[in-house]
Each structure stands twice: as C-alpha cells, then as structure tokens.
Amino acid sequence: MSPLSPVCDKFSAQKYQGGTGCWQGPNRATTVRLRCGPSTALLSASEPSRCEYLLELESPAACREPPREHEEHDEL
C-alpha cells in the first residue's frame, strides 16, 4: 500500500457532531479523515460549510500493515 493511499474501511473517517453553536448558525461539527503515512501529521484543515470542519491526517496507525523500517533477518 502506498503511504499516502487512503484506508478504505469504516475506520478511515471519524465524525464529531453536537459542538458549540455558531453565532446564528448550526452546532459545530468536524470530520477527521485518516490515511496511511510514515508519521502522524495534519495534512490539511478546512471549513467546507459554515461551522463544519474537515481535518485530513496521516498516521502509521491508519496503515493496514505497520511500516517497515528495516528488513528482519536471522543471525547464523
């Protein structure tokens, strides 16, 4: 799997709702999208709709297999 490809399962996004209300608007809500990456980092943050936020994160925790730092081998 490429380090930047998304994990396509039910755990690849988290939705948080019922936040504090915006002035003359809806309650705040945030969607967090996770994808596999070599380190934990915030890739982007946006507000696609009023008081609705989108965070895109990468993390090794989102990978199906842990990243390999080195090849393992048996000593003789």
N, CA and C of each residue as an Amber inpcrd file, in Angstrom:
protein
   228
   0.8510000  -1.1800000   0.0000000   0.0000000   0.0000000   0.0000000
   0.8880000   1.2320000   0.0000000   0.5670000   2.1770000  -0.8090000
   1.3050000   3.4310000  -0.8700000   1.0940000   4.2000000   0.4350000
   2.1300000   4.8760000   0.9340000   1.9850000   5.5880000   2.1960000
   0.8930000   6.6420000   2.1890000   0.5190000   7.1660000   1.0310000
  -0.4890000   8.2200000   1.0010000  -1.8460000   7.7370000   0.5170000
  -2.0020000   6.4430000   0.3200000  -3.3090000   5.9560000  -0.1260000
  -4.2490000   5.8520000   1.0720000  -5.5250000   6.1220000   0.8770000
  -6.4570000   6.0780000   1.9970000  -6.7470000   4.6530000   2.4330000
  -7.0540000   4.5040000   3.6890000  -7.5120000   3.2250000   4.1960000
  -9.0130000   3.1910000   3.9430000  -9.4610000   2.2450000   3.1520000
 -10.8740000   2.2070000   2.7650000 -11.6250000   1.2400000   3.6600000
 -11.9380000   1.6630000   4.8460000 -12.7510000   0.8750000   5.7460000
 -13.5270000   1.8270000   6.6490000 -14.3080000   1.2600000   7.5470000
 -15.1670000   2.1050000   8.3710000 -14.4020000   2.9570000   9.3700000
 -13.0960000   2.7210000   9.5260000 -12.3040000   3.4950000  10.4660000
 -11.5010000   4.6010000   9.7960000 -11.6960000   4.8310000   8.5030000
 -10.9100000   5.8370000   7.7960000 -11.4450000   7.2610000   7.9850000
 -12.5770000   7.4100000   8.6310000 -13.1230000   8.7420000   8.9080000
 -13.8610000   8.7180000  10.2470000 -13.7900000   9.8330000  10.9330000
 -14.4930000   9.9970000  12.2050000 -15.3060000  11.2700000  12.1240000
 -16.5380000  11.2220000  12.6190000 -17.4320000  12.3860000  12.5770000
 -17.7630000  12.7880000  14.0060000 -17.5260000  14.0450000  14.3220000
 -17.8460000  14.5950000  15.6320000 -18.9390000  15.6400000  15.4350000
 -20.0680000  15.4670000  16.1450000 -21.2110000  16.3700000  15.9850000
 -21.6490000  16.9120000  17.3290000 -22.4980000  17.9290000  17.2970000
 -23.0780000  18.4670000  18.5260000 -22.1410000  19.3930000  19.2780000
 -21.2460000  20.0540000  18.5730000 -20.3470000  21.0190000  19.2080000
 -21.0920000  22.2860000  19.5840000 -20.3640000  23.2620000  20.0620000
 -20.9890000  24.5270000  20.4380000 -21.6100000  25.1840000  19.2070000
 -22.6430000  25.9270000  19.4340000 -23.3410000  26.5730000  18.3280000
 -22.5660000  27.7530000  17.7660000 -22.6180000  27.9000000  16.4590000
 -22.0440000  29.0780000  15.8120000 -23.0190000  30.2340000  15.9910000
 -22.5080000  31.4410000  15.9370000 -23.3840000  32.5920000  16.0570000
 -24.3670000  32.5750000  14.8890000 -25.6350000  32.5260000  15.1730000
 -26.7250000  32.4620000  14.1810000 -26.5060000  31.3250000  13.1820000
 -26.0370000  30.2000000  13.6650000 -25.7830000  29.0770000  12.7710000
 -25.9660000  27.7480000  13.4790000 -25.5890000  26.6750000  12.7980000
 -25.7490000  25.3390000  13.3610000 -24.6680000  25.0460000  14.4100000
 -24.8300000  23.9310000  15.1120000 -23.7870000  23.4670000  16.0180000
 -22.5770000  23.0390000  15.1980000 -21.4090000  23.2430000  15.7600000
 -20.1830000  22.8740000  15.0490000 -20.0730000  21.3560000  14.9070000
 -19.4670000  20.9200000  13.7930000 -19.2220000  19.5100000  13.5270000
 -17.8760000  19.3910000  12.8240000 -17.1850000  18.2850000  13.0710000
 -15.8760000  18.0630000  12.4600000 -15.8030000  16.6470000  11.9120000
 -15.2600000  16.5160000  10.7080000 -14.9510000  15.2120000  10.1340000
 -13.4400000  15.0970000  10.0710000 -12.9150000  13.9720000  10.5710000
 -11.4790000  13.7060000  10.5300000 -11.2730000  12.5350000   9.5790000
 -10.5260000  12.7590000   8.5070000 -10.1980000  11.6980000   7.5550000
  -8.7780000  11.2300000   7.8230000  -8.6120000   9.9240000   7.9350000
  -7.3160000   9.3340000   8.2330000  -6.7890000   8.5770000   7.0290000
  -5.4770000   8.6670000   6.7950000  -4.8620000   7.8600000   5.7630000
  -3.4810000   7.4210000   6.2200000  -3.0300000   6.3630000   5.6260000
  -1.7530000   5.7600000   5.9640000  -0.6120000   6.7120000   5.6160000
   0.3450000   6.8430000   6.5280000   1.5040000   7.6790000   6.2720000
   2.6410000   7.3070000   7.1980000   3.8440000   7.7600000   6.9010000
   5.0190000   7.3740000   7.6780000   5.0860000   7.9970000   9.0760000
   4.3830000   9.0980000   9.2910000   4.3720000   9.7450000  10.6030000
   3.0030000  10.3740000  10.8200000   2.7130000  10.7470000  12.0510000
   1.4370000  11.3850000  12.3460000   1.5580000  12.8760000  12.0510000
   0.7050000  13.3530000  11.1350000   0.7830000  14.7590000  10.7280000
  -0.5800000  15.2420000  10.2510000  -0.8590000  16.5040000  10.5160000
  -2.0490000  17.1600000   9.9800000  -1.7150000  17.6110000   8.5650000
  -2.4500000  17.1060000   7.5830000  -2.1920000  17.4470000   6.1880000
  -2.9590000  18.6890000   5.7590000  -4.2020000  18.8140000   6.2260000
  -4.9880000  19.9950000   5.8640000  -6.1290000  20.1850000   6.8540000
  -6.5960000  21.4170000   6.9200000  -7.7550000  21.7810000   7.7290000
  -8.5660000  22.7700000   6.9050000  -9.8750000  22.5270000   6.8120000
 -10.7150000  23.4190000   6.0130000 -12.1080000  23.5120000   6.6360000
 -12.8720000  24.4430000   6.1220000 -14.2640000  24.6430000   6.5470000
 -15.1290000  24.6090000   5.2850000 -15.4630000  23.3730000   4.8100000
 -16.2160000  23.2580000   3.5590000 -17.6230000  23.8530000   3.6270000
 -18.2230000  23.8710000   4.8010000 -19.5300000  24.5020000   5.0180000
 -19.4370000  25.3060000   6.3130000 -20.3500000  26.2130000   6.4750000
 -20.3430000  27.0510000   7.6710000 -20.4040000  26.1870000   8.9270000
 -19.4140000  26.3400000   9.7860000 -19.3230000  25.6470000  11.0750000
 -19.1200000  24.1330000  10.9450000 -18.7530000  23.6620000   9.7720000
 -18.4150000  22.2520000   9.5510000 -16.9680000  22.1970000   9.0900000
 -16.1630000  21.4910000   9.8510000 -14.7220000  21.4830000   9.6140000
 -14.2810000  20.1170000   9.1010000 -13.2280000  20.1160000   8.3030000
 -12.6570000  18.8940000   7.7510000 -11.1640000  18.9010000   8.0420000
 -10.7010000  17.8630000   8.7520000  -9.2800000  17.6940000   9.0440000
  -8.8080000  16.4470000   8.3240000  -7.6830000  16.5310000   7.6430000
  -7.0950000  15.3700000   6.9810000  -5.7660000  15.0720000   7.6480000
  -5.6480000  13.8380000   8.1700000  -4.4730000  13.4090000   8.9080000
  -3.8580000  12.1860000   8.2550000  -2.5410000  12.0500000   8.4020000
  -1.8950000  10.7950000   8.0410000  -1.2360000  10.2570000   9.2930000
  -1.1690000   8.9170000   9.3770000  -0.5840000   8.2860000  10.5490000
  -0.2490000   6.8370000  10.2390000   0.8140000   6.2990000  10.8350000
   1.0880000   4.8780000  10.6760000  -0.0320000   4.0250000  11.2910000
  -0.7660000   4.5980000  12.2500000  -1.8690000   3.8650000  12.8770000
  -2.9940000   3.5750000  11.8890000  -3.0510000   4.3040000  10.7880000
  -4.0930000   4.0940000   9.7820000  -3.6800000   3.0760000   8.7190000
  -2.4670000   2.5580000   8.8140000  -1.9830000   1.5910000   7.8230000
  -2.4860000   0.1920000   8.1710000  -2.7820000  -0.5780000   7.1520000
  -3.1940000  -1.9620000   7.3810000  -2.0380000  -2.7860000   7.9290000
  -0.8320000  -2.5140000   7.4690000   0.3680000  -3.1760000   7.9690000
   1.3130000  -2.0990000   8.4700000   1.9990000  -2.3530000   9.5980000
   2.9230000  -1.3270000  10.0860000   4.0460000  -1.0810000   9.0840000
   4.4930000   0.1600000   8.9600000   5.5830000   0.4470000   8.0260000
   6.8570000  -0.2750000   8.4660000   7.6180000  -0.7420000   7.4940000
   8.8590000  -1.4510000   7.8000000  10.0190000  -0.4700000   7.7640000
  10.7560000  -0.4310000   8.8490000  11.9220000   0.4470000   8.9060000
  13.1460000  -0.2490000   8.3380000  13.2030000  -1.5740000   8.5200000
  14.3250000  -2.3510000   8.0080000  13.8720000  -3.7990000   7.8370000
  14.5490000  -4.5050000   7.0240000  14.2430000  -5.9170000   6.7980000
  14.7930000  -6.7270000   7.9750000  13.9790000  -7.6460000   8.4680000
  14.4410000  -8.5300000   9.5270000  15.1490000  -9.7230000   8.9200000
  16.1390000 -10.2320000   9.6410000  16.8310000 -11.4250000   9.1860000
  17.3280000 -12.2050000  10.3920000  17.5670000 -13.4820000  10.1920000
  18.0740000 -14.3450000  11.2580000  19.5930000 -14.3600000  11.2240000
  20.1730000 -14.2550000  12.3900000  21.6310000 -14.3670000  12.5000000
  22.0000000 -15.8330000  12.5410000  23.1170000 -16.1860000  11.9530000
  23.6090000 -17.5700000  11.9980000  24.5220000 -17.7710000  13.1650000
